[in-house]
Amino acid sequence: MAKRPGVTNGADTPDRSKGQALADGGDSEAVRDERRRLDTLREYHILDSGPDPAFDRVTKLVADLFDAPIALVSLLDDRRQWFKSAHGLDLAEIPSDIGFCRHVVADQQALIVPDAALDPRFRDDPLVTGEPGIRFYAGVPLLAHNGVALGTLCIIDRKPRPALDARLLGRLRDFAAIIMAEAELRRTAAERDAARRMLERALDFSCIATWQLDARTDQLRWRGATAELWGADFQTALSTGEGFFARVHPDDRAAARRVLDESIDTGDPYATEYRICHPERGVRWIAARGDWDVRADDAMLTGISVDITEQKSRQENANLLMRELHHRMRNLFATVGAIISLTRQSARDVDDYVDRISSRLDALNRAQNVLLGANFMTGSMHALLREVEASFPRIRWSGPDLLLPENALVAMALLFNELATNAAKHGALSAEKGRVDIEWTQDDEDADPRLLRLTWTESGGVGAVAPPERTSFGTLLMERSVRNNLGGTIERRWEPGGLICEITLPARWREA
């Protein structure tokens, strides 16, 4: 009888499955095709799965409809032919290099063998010569969503039979489509479950909790990192809106409730920030965003919650730093203004005025460099002395490093600048071999009173040194820096070798 295209029937049909074997290398296109087919087969997560009534019903129905003793749903991987459902055959799998189904998969078309004993392709096959003694075979491919053949639906008889006509072959194909529709549903469900698990893991890692509120029943459902954000008891404690508000910080509860009520009344998106009393982690800040998901005659408010405690802390620190910076800038401008005003009164001329102003502004700049190099709130004594030494290279210093607050650091910078400037103009640093040594020590913590003692010693100057004839602004600035700003005392002695300045301060700064 005439044969439909895409159907092989009888022993005289050329065996197109006997092309170049993949195991022997094959061409690259064939290798890629087989790899694609095997990858698609794995997508269905069906290999080695347990018995399934849905598939067993189909094979039983096919066997009854075609009056065949055996009906199989088989899947072919790289080494075996595995039976997802086997009606009338007590086998779970067979090697992939025997049997009939491999030809159907290779050709991706139906195969009908009326009498396998007369077919040169199959007459020596172990399934023909031995159990189950196959004589008749009719199989159609199980085509995946991308068109590749994963296996077959076939009927088998132990005696020869006429080839199936077009109507019966069409029915067999319809049952194969039913099987693949069932497999496709399961593949889609598996992908959906995998995507959901991935999303939930991502939410856990991102510390985001998702929630859904039924405003009519006050029921609240949670997913994601809820335990981390709200506490391990969230399933019972936060199952309702009232339970949620009980965990909101009392000071924020009214505002949080008002935002939610407005969203319910208007249907507008929900967005707010509030503190909660976390049972394990204490007070935490939460940001919540949501919108209405309208379904028929009901609406659910769906959203996310994010822990923003660290952001709030950084924001608070930034605000504190800005307020501190504003305070420091005001102090700095006040200091600069005082220096400008008082220097003008003591300057001999414009050049002297500019020179003194520049020197004292350099001292302030040294202090600011030290503060900017740290945290802008405290500065290192060693760092300050390195700045002074860079401007006055013949100054040497030694002592423990101390962390000075901003006001003390500025006072020290002005003090060292006045002493160094005077030494450069009138004292040891005005001579080629002159030098200055700065040394300081700090009493033990149990000393009472606990003092810091600093000594400025000039040596190597030229000629005798003597006290100034009048009290200059520089002297007043040093006195003010030590006594008013640092709460200490300052004594100066003009020895034959040079100026010695002894400063005593309360030792209220910790060592770095």
N, C-alpha and C positions, 0 to 999 in steps of 0.2 A: 504494500500500500504506500501511498505518498507520505513523505515525512515532512513535518513542519521544520522550518529553519530553526537552528539552535537546538536540535535534538539529534543525538547519535543513536542508531538503532541497528543492531545486528553485527555480525563478525566481519562484514566487508567494509566497515567504516574505518578510515585511517585513524590511527591513535595519535591525536595531536598532543596528548599529554607526555608523549615520549620525546620531547624536545631536549635541549641541553640541560642536564641535571644541575640544580643549584649546588648540590654537595660537591660537584666537580668543578665548581668555580662559577659557571654561568656567566651571562653578560651582566653588566652593571645594572641595566634597566630591570632585568628579571630579579636580581638580588634586591633592588629597591622596592619592587612590587611586593615581593614576599615579605620583606621587613614591614612594609606598610600594612599588609594583611594581618600579620601576627600582632602588630601594635593595635590594630583595630579590634582583634579578637580579645586582647587583654582589657580593652576599654569596657567590655560588657561584664567583666568580673563573674563569668559563668563557669569557667573551667573548674572542675573538682568541687563544684557546689553540690549540695545534698539533693536527694530526690524531691521533685516538685510536682504536685498534683496537676498544675496547669499544663505542663508539658506532657505528663503521662496521659491526661485526658485526650490530647490531640493524637498521640500515637495510637491509643486504643481505638479512637474514632476512625482514624485512617485505616487501620488494620481491618476493622469491621466493614467500612465502606468499600474497600478494594478486595475484601475476602482474602486477605494475605495473612499468613501465620506470623510474620515478623514485620514490624514497623519501627524505624529508628530515627532519632534526632541525634546526629553526630557532629562533632566539632573537630577540626583538624589543626593541631599545632605543629611545631617543628619536629616532633619525634613520635607522635601517636595520634590515633583516631579515638577520641573519647566520646562515650555515649551519654548525653544528657538525659535521654529517655530511651529505653530499650524494651519494647513490647514483644514478648515471645522469644527473647534471647537473653540468656543468663551470662552476659559478659559486660564488663565495665569499660574496656578499651581494647584496642588491638594496635600493633605496630603500624606506623604510617606508610610503610612500603608495601603493604598488602591490601587487598580489598578493592572496592569499586569507588568509594567516595572520593578518593584522592583525584580521580579523573574528572569528576564533576567540579571539584574545587579548582583544578588547574584550568579547565576549559570555561568555567563559569556558565555552564549550560546543562540542560537536562541530559541524562544518560539512561537508555533503555537497553537491556540485554535480555532477549527472549530465552536464550539457552546458553548459559555460561560454559557448558561443557563443549560446545561447538565454536566458541569464540576464542581465537588464538591469543587474545590479550589476557584471558582469565581462566582458561581451561586447566592451567597448572597452578593456579592460586590455591594456597592451603585452605581457604574458606570454601573452595569448590571441591577439592579432592578430599577434604576432611570435614569435620564439623564446622558449621551447621549444614554443609552440603548444599550450597547455594546453586540454583539453576537459573532462576529468574530474578532480575534486579531492575528497579525503576527508581531513579533518584533525581531530585531537583536541588539547585543550590539555595542555601540560606544567605541572602544578600543583605549586607549591612547598610547603614545609612549612607555610606560613601561609595556603595556599589561593589565592594569586594566580597568574595565568597568566603564565609567563615566555616561552612560545613554543609551538611545535606539533610533533607528529609527524604527518606527512602522506604520502599516496601520491598520485601524479599519473600521468595517462595522456594520450596525445596523441589519443585517440579517445573518444567518449562511451561511458559504461558505466552499467549500472543502479546505483541507490543500494544501499549496503551494508545487509544485513539486521542485525538486532540482535546475532546471534551474531558476525558478522565485525566489527561496530563494537566489540563488547566485547573482541575480541582486540586490536584496534588500541589500545584504552584500556589493556589489560594491558601491551602493549609500551611505551606511554608511561609507565606506572608503573615499568617496569623501568629505563627511561632516567633517570627522576627518582630512583630508588633509587640508581643509580650516581652521579648528580650529588650526591645528598645525602651519600653516603659521602665524596666528595671535599670537599664543603663542610665537613663535620665534621672531616675530616683537616686542612683548611686552618685552621680555627678552633683546632684542637688545636695545630698547629705555631705559629700566631701567639701563642697563650697561652703555649706553652713558651718561645718567643723573648722574650716580654715578661717572663716570670718570670726567665729567665736574665739579661736586662738589669737587671732590678730587683735580682737577687742581686749582679751586678757593682757596681751603684751603691751598694748597702748594705754592700759589703765582707763578704759572707757566702759561705762555701763549703759546698756540700752534699756528702755522701759516703755511700757504702754499702759495708759490710764483710761479706763472706761468711766467717763464722768457721770453716767447714770447710776452705776452700781458702786462706784468708788473702788473698784477692783484695780489692783496694780500688779503688773507682771514685769519681771526683770530678766535680763541676760547679760553676758559679758562679765567684766571684772567687778561685779556687784559686791562680792564679799570684801574685796580690798577697799572699795570706796565707802561702803556703808556698814560693814560688819558681818561676821559669820552668821548672824541670826537673821539676815535680811529676808529669808523666805517666810518666816513667821512674823517678824517685827514690821516688815514693810510690804505686806500683802495688800494694804489699803492705803488710800490717800491720808487718812487720819494717822495711820502708823508712820507714814512718811513725815508728816508735820510734827509728830512727837519727837522725831530724831533731829529736826532742825533746831538750831540754837535758839533759845527763848528770845534773845534780842532781835533775831531776824525772822521769827515765825510769822508775825503779822504782815510784814512786807512780802514775804514769800507767798502767803495765802492770798494776799491782794492781787499779786501778779497772775496767779493761777485763776482766780475768780474772773478777772478781766478777760483772760484768754477764753474761758468757757462762755462768758456772756457775749463776746464779740466774734469769736471764731478766728481771731488773729493768732499768729504764731506766738509761742511761749518762749520767753528768754529771761533769765535772771541769774543772779549769783547770791549765795548765802553760805553761812557757816552751819556745820552740823556737829553734833556731839557723838563722835565715833566711839563705840564701846571699847575698842582696843587701842586706838591711836589718838584719842583726845580730840580736840577741836580741829576741824579741817574745813577748808574752803572748797565749795563745789560750784561749778558753772553748769547750768542746765539749759538745753535748747530743745524745742519740740514744735511739731505742727500737727494739724488735724488730718487724719486719714478717714475720709468719708466713704462709707460702704452702705449703699441702699438707704435705710432709714436710721442708721446709727453712725456715730463718729467716734473714733478713738484718737486720743492725743498720744502721739508716738514721738520719742525723742532720745536724747543721750545725756549722760551726766559725766563730767570730767573733773578730776581732782586738780584744782589750781592753787593749792596751798603754797607750793614753791614759787609760782609766779607772783602770788600776792606778797610773799616774803621778799622776793627780789624787788617788786614795785615799792614796797614799804622802805626797803633799804635805799633804793634810788631816791625816794622822796626825802628820806632822812639825810642822805648825802647832799641833795640839792639845798636843803635848808641849812645844813652845816656849811656848805660852800658859800651860800649867800651871807651867812653870819661871818665867815672868814673874810670874804671880800669886803664887807662893810668895815671890819676891823683893819684890814690891810689899807683900804682907802683912808681911813681915819689916821692910821700911822703915817702914811705918805703925806697926808695933808699937814700933820703936825711937824714932820721933818722939813717940809718945804717952808712952812711959816717960820719956824724957829731958826732954821739955817739962814734965812734971809736976814735975820736980825744980827747974826754974828759974822756974816761974810764981809770981807774987806772990799771986794769989788765983784763985778759980774763974773769974771773968770773964776775967782775963788768960790763964788756961790755955785756955779755950774759944776765945778770940780767936787765940792762937798756933797751936793745933791746926788751926783752920779755915783759917788762912792757909797753913800748910804742906800741908794736904790739897788746897787749891786749886792749889798748885804741882804736886803729883802729877797732879791732874786735867788741868792744861795739857799736861803731858808725854803723858798717855794720849790726849788729843784729837789731838795731832800724830801719834802712832803709829797711831791708828785711821784717821786721814785718809790714811795711806800704806799700807804693807804690814805694819804692826805689828812690823816688825823694825828698821826705820830711820826716822828722822824728820828733817825739814828744820830747819836753824838759823833760817831766815827765818820758817818757820811758828811756831816756838816764840816768837820775838820778837814776832810779831804777837799771840800769846796774851797775852804779858806787857804789851804796849802797850795791849791792850784793858782790862786791869785797872788799869794805871797810865798814863793818857793822856799825861803830860808826859815820857815816855821816848822818845828818838829813837835810831835805830840805823843802822849801815851796815857792810857787809862782805860778803865772798863767801858765797853759800849753801853750806852743808855738809850732807852726809848723815851724821847721828850715829847710832850704834847705841843700843839702848834704854837701856843702863846710863849711857852718856854723856849722853843726852838728859835722863834723870831727874836726874842730877847737876847739869847746867846749869840745869834748871828750879828746883831747890832753891836753887842759888846766886843766880840772878837774883831769886828771891822774897825771900830774906833781905836782899839789898842793897836791893831796892825797898821792902820793909817798913820797914827802918831809915831809909831816906831819907824815907818818908812820916811816920814818927813823930818823928825827930830831925834829919833832914838837909834837903836841898834841896827835896824834894817836900812838906815841911811848910809851905813858904812859897808865897804865891800865885803868884809869878813864878819860882819855882825850877824847874829842869829837870835831866834826866839825859841824857848822851850816851854811847852804847855804840858803840865802834868796834873792829874786829878785822881783822887781816891774817894771811896765811899765807905762809911762806917758799916759794921755788921748790922744785921737786921734787929738784933736785940739791944743795940746802943740807944741810950736815951739822954739827950736828943740824938737822933741819927742824922749825921751831916755829910754833905759832899764838900770836899775841900779842893779847890783848884788854884794853881799857882802859875802865873805868867812871869817868866824870867827872861830878861833881855841881857845879852852879853856881846862883847866884841865891838862895841861902838867906839867912835872917835871923840875924845874930849870928855869933859865932865858933864854930867847931866844934873838938872835942877828942876824943881817944881815950876809949873807955869806961873806967870805973873798974875794972871786973872783966870777965873773959872769960865771955861769955854762951853759952848753948847755940846761939844763932844763929851766933855766931862759930865755935864748934866744928863746927857743921854745914857752914859754908862751907869751913873748913879740910879737913874730911874729904872733902867733895865734890871739891875741887880736887886735894888731895894723894893721897888714897887711891883715889878712884874714877877720876880723870882723869890721875893721874900727873904733875901739874904743880906750879907754885908760885904763891903769892898774896902780894902786898905791898899794904898800905894806908897811905895818907898823908893826914893831915888838914891840908889847905891852907886859907888864909884864905877862899877861895871855896867850899870844900866838900871832901868826901871824893873822893880819887882812888884807885882800886883797879886794880892792874896784875896781870894773870894771864897766865902763860906755860904753854902745854901742848904736848905732843908733837903735831905736825901729821900725825896718822895717819888723817884722815878725808878722803875724796875730795869734790871739789866737785860740787854737784848739777847 
